[in-house]
Amino acid sequence: MPGKVHIPERENFCDMSRSSRKLQYSLAINEALRQMMEADDSVFLIGQGVKSPWYVGKTADGLLEKFGENRVIDTPVSENAMTGAAVGAAIAGMRSIVVHPRLDFMFYAFDPIINEAANWHYMFGGKSQVPVVVWGIVNRGGEQAAQHSQAIHAVFAHIPGLKVVMPSTPYDAKGLMISAIKDDNPVIYIDDRWLYDIEGNVPEGIYEVPIGKGRIRRNGSDITLVSISYMVEECLKAADELSKEGIRAEIVDLRTAKPLDKEIILNSVSKTGRMIVVDGGWSFCGLAAEILAMVSESGFDSLKTPVVRLTVPECPAPSSRMLEAKYFEMSGHIFNAVKDMVSRSR
Amino acid sequence: MKKEMKCSCSVLKKLYITMLRIRLCEESFVEPILNREIRCPVHLYSGEEAIAAGVCGALGKRDYIFGSHRSHGHYLAKGGCMRELVAEIYGKETGCSGGRGGSMHLISVDKGVMGTTPIVAGTIALALGASLASSIRKDNRVTVSFFGDGATGEGVLYECLNFASLKKLPIIFVCENNLYSTHMPIEEIRATKEIYKIGRPFGMKSFRVDGNDVVKVYEKAESVVRAARRGEGPVFIEALTYRFRGHVGPDDNVQGTHSDIRPKAEIEKWLKKDPVKKFEAFLKKHNVLKTSDMDIIKGKIEEEVKEAHDLARKSPYPGEGELLRYVTK
């Protein structure tokens, strides 16, 4: 249900760290920002709402007090210019982070993100680079309707020159933010408000999660569920229920939408022979479509049965709670689709 | 004359050399464009040289500039290498952008030419960001954003004016008003002709200068750059000028289309205000340079331009195997 986060038992949820310190997802981002700003004077944060938890949750807690208005810059509602400024500052040697507390407003900033940042390194023959993190928060639910709910990662993933990361755990939220800041290319960092209160193990120091590498969140041999960001939570939820029926689902958390970790998907599919892709964006020309195409091209011989994608319905997000619940309902669909696929192809 | 007192002889000579390098380089593209040796879209700067020369002449090497589709002049005036410019326009690997950008994508990071791109108004926010970087680092640089009158139709310009003024950023907005936005005369795209006034609602000092008078441009730029460097905030300059060639290509508004709707009398009028000829007369009148001095300068630049074309023609194209290089770093 919108606004509620289910935290399932994680059978094989290894955080790849010995740290036992628990931290919320939003505070993991906060820690990444604080540590990177401490470590590197060229890192700064700009965007609407960095002074306001109403906009950015706890992700910017204490940053203004620690680093001052010079490096933590709340802005007018001018997404095009502010994103362009982040891009321009990066061209001039800074490591910029520009936040869009509602991803939908990033449409105003497509020119600096796509025409300028994504193309920059290429169109100048490698003579210049744009180390900018464009951070967008998917702000679904709460009856906010169409213009506060869109998951548009596939649009960015379509563009050569952009990397798109979408962490689903506190560990990855911190590590991918650090990697994104250190990367010399424009990185679109997309998180999801529904993940903000999740707790997980987070090492205290600076560490990187490699961009372009997925991770197995749960081992299984009957079916591969490929997912990213909040939808991994839905897959975990469904997998718990499926295990009660004797179906062991393997969950691939992509962590990065682009570049896509093809290997982890193909390896899993070669083991299970079945795949369902679960994505919080739309179906048509979406991330799930890309993964289906890739597996058809490169993993066809492994498949026992046609692949399936589960996405949000092909309509804008509605406001009314009845429709909204249906729009975002996912784990039940996953459960049914998996059962159907496995029983048909046993 | 007062003018002479403000500008030293060496400054005036430098301005002249810059303008003439731009003019001769620009005109050298005409023939190779018409005979299809050069094929990328080329937006010639002939007629507008005084603006690039005057503004960039007032900047230091470390200062930043950003430009547009019509930026050969800005690139050269800020110190960009002519050979790399010419090679870029021929699409060669030795070009300033390795042949990936062509005429509309020029860069020379060492000289502070941070990038020129053809999305109208697209680099204004980037320039804003570079000035923000300077303000965060307190590195004492000034950034100049060059754009045309067409860019005043884009909303991002006004977002940038507000933020620059709000944060007192060290940036100079230079609008080169050549009276036409591709094929549209300014009367048909703007409710008011006075572009320079758009800075004022944002509390910004705003000026209009004769963009065909390099001394006036230089003096204005010199004083506003100094003020911006002192932390007095951004300035808006409208420089009135006129392009001698088409919007794109040498022969018409859009090359080969016979679509130049600019009245003949208007073109004639502006040709009489040729900024290079005007400045030559000024230099002679005030005994800064004699005709013979100018001939020597001209000869040297002609040689430089010829060498740049020879080198570009001899240079290799990027290899086919290089297609996917530089997508990411």
HADDOCK unambig.tbl for C-alpha pairs under 7 A between the chains (distance, minus, plus):
assign (segid A and resid 70 and name CA) (segid B and resid 136 and name CA) 5.86 0.50 0.50
assign (segid A and resid 71 and name CA) (segid B and resid 136 and name CA) 6.92 0.50 0.50
assign (segid A and resid 78 and name CA) (segid B and resid 159 and name CA) 5.94 0.50 0.50
assign (segid A and resid 80 and name CA) (segid B and resid 156 and name CA) 6.19 0.50 0.50
assign (segid A and resid 81 and name CA) (segid B and resid 125 and name CA) 5.05 0.50 0.50
assign (segid A and resid 81 and name CA) (segid B and resid 156 and name CA) 5.72 0.50 0.50
assign (segid A and resid 81 and name CA) (segid B and resid 159 and name CA) 5.80 0.50 0.50
assign (segid A and resid 81 and name CA) (segid B and resid 160 and name CA) 5.72 0.50 0.50
assign (segid A and resid 84 and name CA) (segid B and resid 125 and name CA) 4.64 0.50 0.50
assign (segid A and resid 84 and name CA) (segid B and resid 126 and name CA) 5.11 0.50 0.50
assign (segid A and resid 84 and name CA) (segid B and resid 129 and name CA) 6.67 0.50 0.50
assign (segid A and resid 85 and name CA) (segid B and resid 125 and name CA) 5.17 0.50 0.50
assign (segid A and resid 85 and name CA) (segid B and resid 126 and name CA) 5.15 0.50 0.50
assign (segid A and resid 85 and name CA) (segid B and resid 128 and name CA) 5.44 0.50 0.50
assign (segid A and resid 85 and name CA) (segid B and resid 129 and name CA) 3.45 0.50 0.50
assign (segid A and resid 86 and name CA) (segid B and resid 129 and name CA) 5.69 0.50 0.50
assign (segid A and resid 87 and name CA) (segid B and resid 126 and name CA) 6.10 0.50 0.50
assign (segid A and resid 87 and name CA) (segid B and resid 129 and name CA) 6.68 0.50 0.50
assign (segid A and resid 88 and name CA) (segid B and resid 125 and name CA) 6.86 0.50 0.50
assign (segid A and resid 88 and name CA) (segid B and resid 126 and name CA) 3.66 0.50 0.50
assign (segid A and resid 88 and name CA) (segid B and resid 127 and name CA) 5.91 0.50 0.50
assign (segid A and resid 88 and name CA) (segid B and resid 128 and name CA) 6.84 0.50 0.50
assign (segid A and resid 88 and name CA) (segid B and resid 129 and name CA) 4.20 0.50 0.50
assign (segid A and resid 88 and name CA) (segid B and resid 130 and name CA) 5.04 0.50 0.50
assign (segid A and resid 89 and name CA) (segid B and resid 129 and name CA) 4.29 0.50 0.50
assign (segid A and resid 89 and name CA) (segid B and resid 130 and name CA) 4.46 0.50 0.50
assign (segid A and resid 89 and name CA) (segid B and resid 132 and name CA) 6.49 0.50 0.50
assign (segid A and resid 89 and name CA) (segid B and resid 133 and name CA) 5.02 0.50 0.50
assign (segid A and resid 92 and name CA) (segid B and resid 130 and name CA) 5.30 0.50 0.50
assign (segid A and resid 92 and name CA) (segid B and resid 133 and name CA) 6.68 0.50 0.50
assign (segid A and resid 94 and name CA) (segid B and resid 133 and name CA) 6.54 0.50 0.50
assign (segid A and resid 121 and name CA) (segid B and resid 326 and name CA) 5.98 0.50 0.50
assign (segid A and resid 121 and name CA) (segid B and resid 327 and name CA) 6.60 0.50 0.50
assign (segid A and resid 121 and name CA) (segid B and resid 328 and name CA) 6.68 0.50 0.50
assign (segid A and resid 122 and name CA) (segid B and resid 100 and name CA) 6.85 0.50 0.50
assign (segid A and resid 122 and name CA) (segid B and resid 326 and name CA) 4.68 0.50 0.50
assign (segid A and resid 122 and name CA) (segid B and resid 327 and name CA) 5.15 0.50 0.50
assign (segid A and resid 123 and name CA) (segid B and resid 97 and name CA) 6.75 0.50 0.50
assign (segid A and resid 123 and name CA) (segid B and resid 100 and name CA) 5.11 0.50 0.50
assign (segid A and resid 123 and name CA) (segid B and resid 101 and name CA) 4.80 0.50 0.50
assign (segid A and resid 123 and name CA) (segid B and resid 105 and name CA) 6.82 0.50 0.50
assign (segid A and resid 124 and name CA) (segid B and resid 97 and name CA) 4.20 0.50 0.50
assign (segid A and resid 124 and name CA) (segid B and resid 98 and name CA) 6.93 0.50 0.50
assign (segid A and resid 124 and name CA) (segid B and resid 100 and name CA) 6.27 0.50 0.50
assign (segid A and resid 124 and name CA) (segid B and resid 101 and name CA) 5.88 0.50 0.50
assign (segid A and resid 124 and name CA) (segid B and resid 105 and name CA) 6.62 0.50 0.50
assign (segid A and resid 124 and name CA) (segid B and resid 107 and name CA) 6.76 0.50 0.50
assign (segid A and resid 125 and name CA) (segid B and resid 97 and name CA) 4.51 0.50 0.50
assign (segid A and resid 125 and name CA) (segid B and resid 98 and name CA) 4.84 0.50 0.50
assign (segid A and resid 125 and name CA) (segid B and resid 100 and name CA) 5.61 0.50 0.50
assign (segid A and resid 125 and name CA) (segid B and resid 326 and name CA) 6.33 0.50 0.50
assign (segid A and resid 126 and name CA) (segid B and resid 326 and name CA) 5.46 0.50 0.50
assign (segid A and resid 127 and name CA) (segid B and resid 97 and name CA) 6.86 0.50 0.50
assign (segid A and resid 160 and name CA) (segid B and resid 327 and name CA) 6.57 0.50 0.50
assign (segid A and resid 161 and name CA) (segid B and resid 327 and name CA) 5.17 0.50 0.50
assign (segid A and resid 161 and name CA) (segid B and resid 328 and name CA) 5.44 0.50 0.50
assign (segid A and resid 184 and name CA) (segid B and resid 329 and name CA) 6.54 0.50 0.50
assign (segid A and resid 185 and name CA) (segid B and resid 328 and name CA) 6.30 0.50 0.50
assign (segid A and resid 185 and name CA) (segid B and resid 329 and name CA) 6.31 0.50 0.50
